[in-house]
Amino acid sequence: MRISSESKVRVEFYDVDSMDIVYHANYVKYLEVARCDLLDKIGYGYNQMRATNYVFPVATLNVKYIRSLKFEQTATIKATLLEWENRVKIKYEIYAPDGSIVTKAETTQLAVKVPQTEACFVCPKELTDKVEAIFKANNVSADDDGEILL
């Protein structure tokens, strides 16, 4: 079972180049918007992470650019939690207003205990409990097929 959320981002003038298309590095910012939205909906956003003495730096980022977004378009970003037990792995799909896929991406984040800056190879119980609670509230298990859209 997968947990997903959708976020909207409007392409602003400061995000585009002289051809009115989004500069490639700005897609990473859009991924962050979607990641924050997903984690907040799960109930373990960055403020909750810090409150439990964890940070989750990005360890890997893979992006595949398919088409370009343009100035003043509103994109939909779907973020899907793929892994949450040993690391946080999220898949992203960015869609143009016409529903066509623009960009695919994936990030992996590792839990780090602060202030010790100690890398953890298991995600904190606070996160895994939140994910399991979503499954339970939807009468599904992590092993089921399908998706829960938050």
Backbone as a ProteinNet text record, in pm:
[ID]
protein_1_A
[PRIMARY]
MRISSESKVRVEFYDVDSMDIVYHANYVKYLEVARCDLLDKIGYGYNQMRATNYVFPVATLNVKYIRSLKFEQTATIKATLLEWENRVKIKYEIYAPDGSIVTKAETTQLAVKVPQTEACFVCPKELTDKVEAIFKANNVSADDDGEILL
[TERTIARY]
85	0	89.2	51	125.6	42.4	110.1	45.2	92.2	-4.2	28	-46.1	4.6	-68.2	-39.9	-126.9	-107.8	-98.8	-7.6	14.9	10.4	-24.2	-27.1	83.5	149.4	252.4	230.5	227.4	214.4	355.1	382	512.6	518.2	607.4	624.3	735.8	738.6	837.5	980.8	1006.1	1142.1	1187.4	1097	1131.6	1170.4	1152.5	1171.7	1296.2	1338.6	1452.4	1401.4	1487	1449.6	1351.8	1333.8	1238.1	1104.2	1087.4	965.2	940.8	1046.4	1032	1105.5	1059.7	1117.3	1262.8	1348.9	1489.7	1498.3	1582.2	1583	1599.1	1679.2	1702.3	1579.1	1486.3	1366.5	1270	1283.3	1198.6	1225.7	1348.8	1383.8	1303.9	1285.9	1203.5	1059.6	1007.4	871.1	859	963.3	963.1	956.2	1029.5	1029	890.3	820.6	683.4	597	606.2	525.9	567.5	697.5	745.8	696.4	706.4	658.7	509.4	433.5	288.9	256.6	322.6	299.8	334	451.7	493.1	402.3	357.9	263.8	132.1	82.3	-43.4	-29.5	88.9	114.7	118.2	156.9	165	306.5	404.1	544.4	625	586	656	784.1	848.6	979.2	974.6	868.4	858.6	848.4	771.6	761.5	894.5	964.1	1096	1188.9	1196.8	1285.7	1242.3	1112.8	1062.3	1101	1123.8	1165.9	1316.8	1388.9	1535.8	1588	1517.8	1563.4	1562.6	1652.8	1649.3	1661.5	1616.7	1617.5	1680.8	1814.1	1877.7	1855.9	1849.9	1836.4	1970.3	1966	2086.4	2099.8	1986	1988.7	1871.8	1894.9	1792.8	1811.5	1707.4	1709.3	1594	1623.1	1522.1	1528.9	1412.6	1402	1310.3	1367.1	1291.7	1232	1100.9	1032.2	983.6	919.7	870.9	897.6	869.9	893	762.1	766.8	658.4	689.2	584.4	600	543	587.2	543.7	391.1	344.5	204.1	123.7	186.5	114.3	103.7	0.3	-12.3	9.4	111.6	146.2	87.9	59.8	19.8	135.4	173.9	284.7	230.4	245.5	203.7	327	321.8	431.4	380.2	455.7	415.2	524.5	486.9	580.6	601.3	724.5	757.2	816.3	900.2	965.1	964	950.8	945.1	1002.9	1046.5	1097	1245.5	1328.3	1472.3	1523.6	1441.9	1472.9	1341.8	1342.1	1223.5	1252.8	1176.4	1192.3	1060.1	1067	946.8	962.1	855.8	848.1	761.7	802.6	729.3	693.5	576.5	535.3	479.4	533.4	486.5	407.5	285.1	194.4	167.2	160.9	121.2	-29.9	-82.2	-226.3	-312	-257.7	-334.4	-328.2	-261	-252.4	-134.3	-55.9	60.5	174.6	251	363.5	476.8	533.8	642	774.7	772.4	895.4	865.5	960	954.4	1078.6	1063.8	1178.8	1163	1272.6	1272.4	1378.3	1344.1	1442.3	1449.9	1566.6	1586.9	1645.8	1585.3	1632.7	1660.9	1765.8	1804.1	1781.7	1739.5	1719.5	1854.6	1868.7	1989.2	1943.7	1996.1	1963.5	2046.1	1979.3	2048.9	2033.6	2126	2241	2362.7	2352.8	2468	2512.6	2428.3	2450.3	2483.9	2406.7	2424.7	2327.9	2382.1	2297.8	2226.3	2100	2019.4	1982.3	1980.2	1947.4	1805.5	1732.2	1590	1523.1	1408.3	1336	1276.3	1259.4	1204.4	1063.2	1034	902.8	791.3	819	716.4	667.1	757.4	718.7	647.7	707	647.5	509.6	491.5	359.5	255.7	294.6	201.5	159.3	254.4	223.7	130.7	162.6	78.6	-61.6	-74.3	-206	-290.4	-226.9	-299.9	-350.6	-268.4	-312	-430.3	-417.4	-522.8	-652.4	-645.3	-764.6	-834.4	-758.3	-813.9	-839.6	-825.5	-850.2	-768.4	-641	-550.7	-419.5	-336.1	-202.6	-98.8	22.8	131.9	153.5	117.1	138	28.7	-81.8	-190.7	-150.5	-214	-195.3	-282.9	-243.6	-326.7	-259.2	-341.4	-289.2	-390.9	-340.3	-423.1	-383.2	-477	-451.2	-495.7	-399.6	-430.8	-480.1
-117.9	0	123.8	221.6	346.5	461.3	558.5	679.9	794.5	870.5	979.3	1106.2	1216	1342.5	1420.6	1515.7	1601.2	1745.6	1818.7	1959.5	2038.6	2162.7	2252.4	2356.2	2387.8	2491.3	2575.9	2705.5	2798.2	2841.1	2836.9	2877.8	3030.4	3082.8	3227.3	3276.4	3405.5	3465.5	3435.3	3435.4	3411.9	3266.7	3177.9	3037.5	3007.1	3102.4	3073.9	3141.9	3092	3152.3	3248.2	3291.6	3389.4	3334.2	3201.5	3139.7	3111.1	3161.8	3142.5	2997.5	2916	2779.4	2768.5	2676.5	2660.5	2616.2	2690.8	2654.1	2519	2428.3	2289.1	2273.7	2357.1	2342.2	2376.4	2453.4	2490.7	2374.9	2269	2152.2	2090.4	2101.1	2048.4	2122.5	2251.4	2329.5	2278.5	2247.5	2196	2059.8	1977.7	1848.7	1871	1970.7	2001.4	2044.3	2121.9	2162.3	2037.1	1945.1	1822.7	1732.6	1722.6	1639	1693.5	1824.4	1885.3	1862	1876.4	1856.2	1711.8	1616	1474.7	1444.5	1486.7	1458.1	1526.3	1649.4	1717.7	1641.4	1591.5	1515.3	1383.1	1324.7	1202.3	1233.8	1356.8	1397.6	1396.9	1390	1390.6	1481.6	1608.3	1708.4	1752.2	1850.6	1892.1	1945.2	2012.1	2058.4	1941.8	1838.1	1719.2	1643.7	1640.7	1575.4	1641.7	1773.6	1847.1	1830.3	1826.7	1810.6	1674.8	1576.4	1443.4	1421.7	1531.8	1531.3	1451	1465	1403.1	1506.9	1487.7	1557.9	1449.9	1482.2	1385.8	1447.9	1455	1511.8	1422	1486.2	1412.2	1345.4	1214.2	1137.6	1116.3	1097.3	1082.5	1158.9	1206.4	1275.2	1234.2	1178.3	1140.9	1212.3	1280	1355.5	1320.3	1298.3	1277.4	1386.3	1472.7	1581.1	1529.9	1544.1	1492.6	1607.7	1704.1	1823.7	1942	2062.4	2182.6	2243.6	2297.6	2383.2	2524.7	2604.2	2741	2841	2963.4	3075	3078.3	3093.4	3106.4	2977	2864.6	2737.7	2694.2	2617.7	2556.9	2407.1	2357.6	2215.6	2141.3	2014.8	1924.8	1830.4	1820.3	1732.2	1622.6	1501.2	1386.1	1328.7	1320.6	1262.6	1133.5	1026.2	895.2	837.8	804.6	744	598.3	563.5	426.5	345.6	409.5	341.3	433.1	375.4	455	383.1	259.7	185	209.5	201.5	219.5	350.3	411.5	539.6	594.5	720.4	780.4	791.9	717.3	720	766.6	871.8	932	941.5	902.2	913.5	1034.8	1110	1230.1	1222.5	1276.8	1295	1436.1	1514	1650.6	1652.9	1707.8	1711.6	1854.8	1875.6	2004	2020	2140.6	2161.6	2069.6	2024.5	1935	1788.8	1761.5	1626.1	1545.6	1601.2	1528.8	1532.9	1425.6	1415.8	1505.8	1580.7	1674	1622.5	1576.6	1535.3	1417.6	1325	1215.9	1228.4	1199.4	1211.1	1116.6	1102.1	1020.3	1074.1	1079.8	1118.7	1011.1	1002	915.8	1001.4	992.3	1066.2	968.5	997.7	913.6	988.3	916.1	976.3	1001.9	1120.5	1156.8	1210.8	1152.1	1195.4	1319.3	1422.3	1545.1	1566.1	1627.9	1698.7	1610.2	1481.5	1392.6	1378.9	1414.6	1391.9	1245.7	1160.6	1016.7	961.6	902.6	843.2	720.8	707.9	595.5	507.7	380.4	287.9	234.5	291.3	263.6	397.9	419.5	545.4	550.1	669.1	681.3	623.7	569.7	511.5	612.9	739.4	843.1	845	826.4	823.4	693.1	580.6	452.4	434.6	483.4	475.5	558.3	676.3	761.8	692.4	630.8	560.9	442.6	365.4	249.9	294.3	407.9	459.4	494	544.6	575.1	446.1	343	213.9	160.4	164.3	112.9	190.9	322.8	406	377	326.1	292.7	142.8	67.2	-77.9	-151.7	-114.6	-181.6	-210.7	-290.5	-314.7	-266.2	-254.9	-208.8	-303.2	-429.5	-529.1	-529.6	-458.4	-454.3	-373.9	-402.1	-322.6	-198	-95.2	25.5	146.8	248.6	379.6	450.1	520.2	607.2	749.5	826.3	965.4	1052.3	1118.3	1202.6	1339.7
0	0	0	-75.2	-84.5	-27.8	29.7	78.5	-10	-64.5	-157	-118.6	-170.7	-162.8	-290.3	-318.9	-435.2	-389.9	-451.7	-421	-551	-539.9	-655.7	-640.5	-750.9	-753.7	-877.4	-859.3	-972	-1014	-1142	-1193.1	-1193	-1112.4	-1099.2	-1191.5	-1212.7	-1303.2	-1260.4	-1128.5	-1079.7	-1095.9	-1139	-1161.3	-1306	-1396.4	-1538.4	-1594.4	-1708.6	-1778.4	-1886.7	-1974	-2076.1	-2179.8	-2182.6	-2275.7	-2207.5	-2084	-2004.8	-1964.6	-1962.3	-1911.6	-1779	-1694.9	-1561.6	-1572.8	-1504	-1493.4	-1422.2	-1471.5	-1425.1	-1274.3	-1210	-1066.1	-983.7	-1038.7	-963.6	-944.6	-1023.7	-1002	-865.4	-818	-685.6	-578.2	-595.2	-501.8	-503.3	-620.9	-630.6	-561.1	-571.4	-500.6	-350.7	-302.3	-158.7	-111.8	-193.2	-159	-141.7	-236	-230.8	-114.4	-89.6	21.3	154.6	173.6	298.6	316.4	208.6	214.6	253.4	189.9	220.8	366.2	410.6	548.6	650.3	620.6	710.1	719.2	606.4	606.6	680.5	675.9	751.7	901	934.6	1074.9	1129.4	1039	1081.8	988.7	986	906.9	975.2	916.3	966.7	1109.9	1148.7	1287.5	1384.4	1347.4	1432.7	1436.5	1323.4	1321.4	1422	1414.6	1505.8	1651.3	1675.4	1811.7	1870.4	1783.3	1830.1	1811.8	1785.3	1773.2	1654.4	1541.8	1418.2	1306.5	1211.8	1083.8	976.8	858.2	748.4	624.9	618.6	499.6	377.7	262.5	137.1	106.9	86.4	54.4	-96.4	-163.9	-309.7	-370.9	-491.8	-570.8	-715.7	-774.5	-915.7	-984.2	-1093.9	-1166.5	-1314.6	-1373.6	-1518.1	-1572.6	-1654.2	-1716.1	-1846.3	-1861	-1978.8	-2067.5	-2005.3	-2073.4	-1981.9	-2031.3	-1951.9	-1904.3	-1783.2	-1735.6	-1781	-1797	-1844.8	-1746.2	-1761.6	-1677.8	-1666	-1543.4	-1504	-1513.9	-1546.3	-1540.5	-1394.3	-1365.2	-1232.9	-1248.5	-1183	-1191	-1071.7	-1092.7	-984.3	-958.7	-833	-795.6	-706.1	-750.7	-670.8	-603	-470.6	-391.7	-328.8	-344.6	-294.2	-205.3	-82.5	12.5	-25.3	-60.4	-100.2	15.3	97.1	209.6	330.3	449.6	571.8	694.1	677.5	792.3	817.5	713.6	728.8	670.6	586.5	523.4	468.8	432.5	371.2	221.6	143.8	-1.2	-60.7	-141.8	-199.6	-350.7	-419.9	-565.2	-598	-700.7	-740.7	-887.9	-920	-1058	-1067.9	-1160.5	-1180.9	-1311.1	-1302.3	-1416	-1459.7	-1590.5	-1649.1	-1632.1	-1655.1	-1642.2	-1730.5	-1844	-1931.5	-1886.8	-1773.7	-1719.8	-1770.2	-1860.8	-1912.3	-1810.8	-1809.2	-1715.6	-1764.8	-1671.6	-1703.2	-1649.1	-1524.9	-1457.5	-1365.2	-1357.4	-1260.2	-1173.7	-1045.6	-956	-837.9	-765.1	-644.5	-549.6	-422	-320	-213.1	-152.4	-37.2	73.7	191.7	307.9	420.6	496.2	608.8	739	840.2	972	1037.1	1094.6	1168.7	1304	1410	1546.4	1578.7	1629.4	1668.6	1818.3	1884.2	1830.1	1802.6	1824.1	1807.6	1661.8	1567.3	1424	1395.4	1458.5	1446.8	1342.6	1235.9	1132.9	1189	1157	1204.5	1085.9	1107.8	1000.6	1012.8	1107.7	1125.5	1148.9	1085.5	1106.1	1246.4	1300.4	1434.7	1445	1561.4	1588.8	1566.8	1593.3	1573.9	1429.2	1334.2	1192.5	1158.1	1193.2	1154.8	1219.2	1340.9	1406.2	1330.5	1281	1204.8	1075.8	1006.9	882.1	910.4	1011.3	1046.5	1087.1	1154.3	1193.5	1071	965.5	841.7	778.8	776.6	722.6	803.6	935.1	1022.8	1003	992.8	974.7	842	744.9	614	596.8	705.4	706	600.7	590.2	497.5	569.2	505.7	560.2	459.2	505.3	419.2	301.7	316.6	211.8	105	128.7	31	-90.9	-201.8	-322.9	-313	-384.1	-390	-332.9	-314.1	-273.4	-185.8	-87.2	-3.4	-39	-91.1	-125.6	-9.5	54.5	170.5	125.8
[MASK]
++++++++++++++++++++++++++++++++++++++++++++++++++++++++++++++++++++++++++++++++++++++++++++++++++++++++++++++++++++++++++++++++++++++++++++++++++++++

